[in-house]
Amino acid sequence: MNPERPPNSVVITNVHDSKGTMLRVVRLTDDGGLMIEGHDLGGGVEQFFGAYEYEFKKQFSSDAVARLRDLLGLESDDELLPTIKNRFTYTDDLEEFLRDNGIEGKFWSRVGD
């Protein structure tokens, strides 16, 4: 990894317990956007969805990222991902903040076995 280039993703949640696994990652996309990704496996998913696996992605445009940076009070050279990790305990909190500020993304999900 290039030490001058900040990482392009941050893990917000990584849980392994008796109900299965839950992973939530926020990453910057090559086009300057932001992606919230989730992947869940196990009995908890099966109990809720009737299938063993659930995954989703919520993508935000580069314009949405610029607005988010502004809302968070970040300068152009401030790192966004560490700020997100420190400010939001869960990706649901980040999504609520975005929604409350009129920033909508494109949602995709899949439930499978």
Residue, then its C-alpha position, 0 to 999 in steps of 0.5 A: m500500500n502506498p503510504e502517501r495515499p489514504p485507504n479508500s475504505v473503512v470498516i464500520t461494523n464487523v460482528h461475528d456472533s451466534k447469529g452469524t456475521m455482519l459487515r458494514v464498510v464505507r468506501l470511496t469510489d473511483d469516480g469520487g463517490l461514496m459506497i456503503e456496503g453490507h454483507d450478512l450471513g447466518g441464522g439472524v439473516e435466515q430468521f429475518f429474511g428466510a435466507y442465509e445471506y443478505e448483501f446491499k450497496k448504497q451508492f452516492s455521487s461525487d456531488a453528494v460526497a461534496r455536500l457531505r464534506d461540506l455538512l461535516g465541515l471538512e476542508s478539501d484536504d481533510e480525510l473523509l473516511p476517518t471522519i465518518k468512522n469517528r462521527f457515525t457508530y453505525t452505517d444506519d446513522l450515516e444513512e439517516f444523516l444523509r437522508d435528513n440532509g436531502i442526500e439520496g443514493k442508489f440502493w441495491s440488495r440481494v437475499g440468497d442462500 
